[in-house]
Amino acid sequence: MIGIKQDLDSITSMLYEVFEIEPFKRDYNSVFGQIANILHRYSIIENPTNLRLRFTLCMQEFFDGLPESQWNLKDPKFLKQSEEFAIAKFREWILEQIT
C-alpha cells in the first residue's frame, strides 16, 4: 500500500506542477505519459490521451456541480478550486482502478 500512496502522491504532484505553468506552455502529453507509465506498474494500460480525457471528465464534474452563472473563469481562486477538485477525482478514479 505504501507504493500506491507514493505513486498517487507523485501523480498529484505532477498535476499540480503542470497547472503552475502558463496555460499555453503546459505539456499535458508528457505529464499524462508519465502517469500512464506509473499506472502500467499496476497492469493498468491506458494511453496518455485517454488519461487526459479522463482527467477532463473529472474537471467537468466540478463545472456540472455549479450553475453556469457561478462560473468565474477569470478568477484564479475559482480555477485553482476546479483544478484541485479534478485532481482529487482523478486520484479516486486511479485508486478504483488499482484496487
C-alpha positions in Angstrom: 0.0 0.0 0.0 3.0 2.3 0.6 3.9 2.1 -3.1 0.4 3.0 -4.2 0.4 6.0 -1.9 3.7 7.2 -3.1 2.7 6.8 -6.8 -0.6 8.6 -6.1 1.4 11.4 -4.4 3.7 11.5 -7.4 0.8 11.8 -9.8 -0.8 14.5 -7.7 2.5 16.4 -7.7 2.9 16.2 -11.4 -0.6 17.5 -12.0 -0.2 20.4 -9.6 3.2 21.2 -11.2 1.6 21.3 -14.7 -1.1 23.7 -13.5 1.6 26.1 -12.2 2.9 26.6 -15.8 1.3 29.2 -18.0 -1.7 27.5 -19.8 -0.3 27.7 -23.3 3.1 26.3 -22.3 1.8 23.2 -20.5 2.9 19.9 -21.8 0.0 17.7 -20.9 1.2 14.9 -23.2 4.4 14.5 -21.2 2.6 14.5 -17.9 -0.1 12.1 -18.8 2.6 9.9 -20.5 4.4 9.8 -17.1 1.1 8.9 -15.4 0.5 6.1 -17.9 3.9 4.7 -17.1 3.1 4.7 -13.4 -0.2 3.0 -13.9 1.4 0.4 -16.1 3.1 -0.9 -13.0 -0.4 -1.9 -11.7 -1.3 -3.5 -15.0 -3.5 -0.5 -16.0 -2.8 0.0 -19.7 -4.0 3.4 -20.7 -2.6 5.7 -23.3 -1.9 9.3 -22.3 -4.7 10.7 -24.5 -7.3 8.6 -22.7 -5.9 9.6 -19.3 -6.1 13.2 -20.3 -9.7 12.7 -21.4 -10.5 11.0 -18.1 -9.0 14.0 -16.3 -11.0 16.4 -18.4 -14.2 14.5 -17.4 -13.1 14.8 -13.7 -12.8 18.6 -14.2 -16.2 18.6 -16.0 -17.8 17.2 -12.8 -16.7 20.3 -11.0 -18.5 22.6 -13.5 -21.5 20.3 -13.7 -22.0 20.7 -10.0 -22.4 24.5 -10.3 -24.8 26.7 -12.1 -23.1 28.3 -15.1 -23.9 31.7 -13.6 -21.5 30.9 -10.7 -18.6 30.1 -13.0 -15.9 32.7 -12.7 -13.3 31.7 -15.3 -11.2 34.9 -14.7 -10.8 34.3 -11.0 -7.6 32.4 -10.2 -9.0 31.1 -7.0 -12.0 29.6 -8.8 -9.8 28.0 -11.4 -7.5 26.6 -8.7 -10.6 25.2 -7.0 -11.6 23.4 -10.2 -8.1 22.0 -10.7 -7.9 20.7 -7.1 -11.4 19.1 -7.5 -10.3 17.4 -10.7 -7.1 16.2 -9.3 -8.9 14.6 -6.3 -11.4 13.0 -8.6 -8.7 11.7 -10.8 -6.9 10.2 -7.8 -10.1 8.5 -6.8 -10.5 7.0 -10.3 -7.0 5.7 -10.3 -7.4 4.2 -6.8 -10.6 2.5 -8.0 -8.7 1.0 -11.0 -5.8 -0.3 -8.8 -7.9 -1.8 -6.1 
